[in-house]
Amino acid sequence: MYKSLFLCLLLLPALAVSADNTDAIRQAAAQGTPLAEAKLAALYILGREGVEKDDQQAAAWMEKAARQGLVDAEVVMAALYDRGQGVMADRDKATYWYEKAASQGHATSLAILGRNQAAKGAVQFNYQAMRLSAAKSIPGEYAKKLLTTK
């Protein structure tokens, strides 16, 4: 039990984004650092650390990171376009971003596009339902992931 408590105490600072860190993220994002742009977008998606939730700002910053080839940002942009979250819903643009991520070997994007092993076999699978489900969960889950990425 003490080991678990100790481990939690060690990891807690890594999971927190402080106000100072938020300022550093804003500065790095303004200088065009892709991970910082994605982290700022994540703060806007989640509405954390004094950053008010704003889907349009989130999409704008995430797209900057995606245009620089940050694979997680590409996946989030695809989901935002699929849902129309912060941008006009556009299936073609969503597919474009999934394609970009898939070209980097992103497994979820490959599956969403029907290019994984299940698609090659005889397994029946509803990729449309998977895509819609993924579009709902990706922005929030990837935002949390991005905030813990160093």
N, C-alpha and C positions, 0 to 999 in steps of 0.2 A: 504494500500500500504506500509506504514512504517513497519507494522508487517512482511510482506513478505520480505522486504529488510533486516530487522533485522535478520530474520530466516536464510536467505541466508548467511549473514555475520557470523552467528554463526556456520553454517555447513561447510563453505568453508575450514577452517583448517582441518576438519576431512576428507575431500576428497583429500587433497593434500598429496603427498609423497615427502618429502624434501630430499636433498642430505644426510643430517645427518641420516634421517630415512632410506634411501637406504643402508647406511653403516651398520646401526643396523640390517636391514633385512638380509644383506649378512652375518653378524656375527652369527646371530641366525640360519640362514639356514646352515651355516658351522657346527654348533653344533648339527644339526639334529632336529630342531624344525619344525614340520610339517607345521604349518601355515606360518612360515617364508619361508620355501622351496617353498610353493605354491605362496606366494607373490613375491618371486624372479622370479619364473617361469612366473608369471603374468607380471612383468616388462619386461621380455624377449619377451613375446607374443606381448605386446603393444609397446615396444620400447620407454619407458618413463624414465624420471628422470636420464638422462645420461647413461641409459642401452640400448645398441644397440639391435635392434630387432634380435632375433636369435632363430628360431624354434627348433633347436636341443638342445640348452641349456634349453629352456623352457620345452621341453619334459623330459629331464633328471631330472630337479629339480621337475617338477610336479609328475613324477613317484615316486620319493623319498617320497613325501608327501602322495601320493596315497597308497603306500605300508605300510604306517603307519595308514591307515584307515580314512584319511581326505576325507569325502564324496564328497565335491566339486572337489577335485583333482582327485578322481576316475572318476567322470563324464567328466572332461576335458580330462583325458587320453583316455577314450572311444572315445570321439569326435576326438582327435588327431589321433588315430589309424583308425577310420572310414575315415578320410580325407587324411591320410598319411602326416600329418603336423608335421615335425620334427622327424618322425619315418616312417618306411616302413608301408604302408597301410596294415592292417591285420584285417579283419572282426572278426575273432575268438578272437583276443586280445581285440578288441573293445567290443565285447559281454561280455567277461570276466569282464571288468571294469564296464560295465552297470549292470551286475549281482551283482557285489560287492556293487555298490551304491544302487541298488534296495533292496538288503538284509538289508539295513539300512533304508528302507522306502522312498527312494528318488523318489518323484512322477514322475518327468520327465523320469527317467530311467525306472520306471515301465511302463509308457506309451510307451516309445520307444520299450520296449520288448513285448508290447501287453498284459500287465498284469494289466491294469487298469480296471475300471468299464465298459468303452465302449467296451473293448475286451470281457468281460463276457456277454454282452447283444447282441442284434441283430443289433447293429449299424455297418454299413459297414465303414471301415476306412483303409486308405492306410498307414500302419506303416512304410513301406520302404521309402516312400516319407517323412514322418515325421522324420525318422532317418537321412536321408540325409540333410534335412533342419536344424535339430538340430545340426548336426555335423559342419555345416557352422557357426552357430551363437554362440554355446556354448563357444569355447575358448575365444573369445573377451569379451563376456558378463560376463562370470564367472571371467575372469581376472580382469575386472573392479570391480566386486563384492568383490573379494578377497582382492583387495587393500584397500577397505574401511572397511574390517572386522577387529575388534580389538581383 
